[in-house]
Amino acid sequence: MNIYPENFEEKLNFDAIREHIVAKCLSPLGEELVFAMSFSSDYEAVTTYLAQTHEFVQIIQSKMDFPTAYFLDMRHILISVERDLSTWLSAEEVGDLVNSLETITSIVDFFVLPTRGAVYPELKKLADKVAVFPTILEEGGRLLDKSGQIRDNASRDLATIRKRKIEAEKDVARSMQAALRSAQIQGLVAKDVPIDMRGGHFLIPVNASNKRKIKGVVRDSSGSGKTFFIEPETVVEANRRLHELENDERREIARLLTVFTNLVRGELMALMHAYSFMGAIDFIRAKALFAIRINGVMPLMKNRPHIYWHQAIHPLLDMMLQQENKRAEPLGISLTEKHRILIISGVNAGGKSLCLKTTALLQYMLQCGILVPVGKNAEGGIFERLFLDIGDGQSLESSLSTYTSHLTHMRNILSYHDDRSLILIDEFGGGTEPQVGGAIAETLLERFNSKRSFGLITTHFQNLKHFAYQTEGVRNAAMLYDLVGMRPLYKLAIGTAGSAFAFEVARRIGLPEDVLLEASHKVADVDLVLTDPLEGMVTEVVQDTVETVGVQIGEEILTDIIIVDNALKNNMIRSLKKGDKVRVKGKQIVGVLMDIQGSLGKVAFGELQSNIKLIRLELASD
C-alpha cells in the first residue's frame, strides 16, 4: 500500500492538476501520459522526471525556437499496417507520417548539439535513444509534393500516365464541344444550353422529341421525362480512354504507396519508439508550461523522507485567488529526521487544513514528477507511502459515522506505516468525546513516532500539544492569528503550540464577561499549555518579522518584538488583585488575573494560562 485511501487524488483535487497539464498538451500522445502519471517512490525515476521538466522550463524561458508543429499520433496507423499486410498508407497518411517524423528529427537535432546537450542532459538522454528515419523521409519527399499530393514524377510510369491523361482530358473536352456545336447547328438544342456533368460524364440536355437525333448514350433523364441527358458517341470513346488512364494512375499510385508502406513496415518497432519519444516530449513540455504558470521549481532532492520548504503555495488555491487579484499566503513546512512529526494547532478556519492539504498535494505532485511552487533553497525528499485522513463526513453507503471512518483509516495506517511513510491527518482525535478521542489520538501518535514515521497532524487537543513538547521527534506548530484584527494570518510558526482562542472570539462577539470568567475557572489544569499565551498569536506589528520555518517562537522573542515594558520606570501602579481584567503593557489582549503568587500573576487568556511578572501587567480599561 503506497497511497491511502484509494480516493487520495480526489480528496486533494489532483484531477484539476491533470486537467491543467492536459490543456497544455499538443497531442493525444502527451495527454495519455498525463492521465497515466502516477506516484512513484523510485528516487532515480522521480529526480529524472523533475530534472527533465526543469530543463524544459529553461528552454521555454530562454525563448528558443523549439519544434512544436505536427505533433501527430500515428501509432494507430502503424499498428494497422503491422496487422494487415495487404493494406497500404494513403497519401494523406504518408504526409502526416513524414511531417511528424520531420518534427521528431528536428527535436533530436535540437538536443544532440554539444552546447545544448551539456545544458539539457536529461532531455539529451531521451533524444539519444531515438532513431531518425532519413530513408523514409527521403522517399516520402519523392512521393509527395509540398501540398501532400502524389508527385507527377514519383515514378516514370506515373509521369507517362499523367501526361497521356492530360491529353485524354483535352480530347474529351474537344469532342464535347464539337458534338454540342453540331447539335446547335442542327437546331436540336438551344445556343445557350449548358453542358451538364453527371456521374463523371459530360452530357448534353436534349428535349424528348430530339433524343434519337443525337448519336450517343442516354445517361439520365428529368423527373418529368421531358429532358434526356445524352453523352455523345465521340465523347463516349474519348471518356473510355480517359477512364482507362485514370485506372492506370490509381494502380500506379497504389503500387508506389505499397512500396513506401513496406519500407515503413521494416521500421515499425523503431517508429513506435519514436512516437513514444514525441509523446514524452509533449508531456514534459506541458508539465513545464504548468510549472511556469504556478512558479514551480525543482527542490534540492534527497533520497530519504524529507521536507524543508520555504514559500510553499497551494497551486490551485493560488490560481483561483489570482482571478480576484489576490495571492495565496506562502507557508514554511519542515519535516526532517530530527523533527519528523508536526502537530499543528490554532484557531478554527485559521489555515490548519489548508497547510495539511498543501503539504499533501505538493508532495504528491513532486513524486509524480511535477515541479512544485516552493521558494529558493527548498529541499524535497522521497516517501514510500502517503497516508491521508481528512474530513470524510459521514459515509451513508457504509453507515459509518465520521469518527468510525476516522478510526478505520487509523487501523489501516497502523497496519502499513513505517519510517518511510508520511501520515497526514486533519483534526486528529476529533468526532468523539474529547478525553477519549484525545487519549486514543495520543496513543496512535506514540505508535507513529515509535516507528519513526513522518507526519503532519492538525488538532485542538491540549494533550497532543503537551506530547509534542515532551517527545523527541515530535514538534508543535501554530497557525498564527491576529487577535487585534480578529483574523487568521495563514502563516505557520514552527516550535510553538497554537490556541483556538475560544474565549477571545466569545468576548469579541459580546458574551458576558462573568460567563467567561466562570468558564475560565472551569478549565482543568491538564488543559493548560506550557507556553506563553502570546504564542500562536501575532499582531499586525510583527506578523512580517516572524520566521515561519525552523524558528522556535517563544516568549522572549515575542516579548522583544511586541512588548514595550515601561514598568521599571513607573512605580505609581495601582495594586492588582484576583479577578481584575488585565493586559500585557502595550497590548490590547485582555485576560483575567486568576491568582497572585509573589511577583507572578497567573493570567487566563481565554483557554491559555500563563505566569507573567506583575510588573508587566496593567489594568484593562472597562
Disulfide bonds with the S-S distance in Angstrom:
none
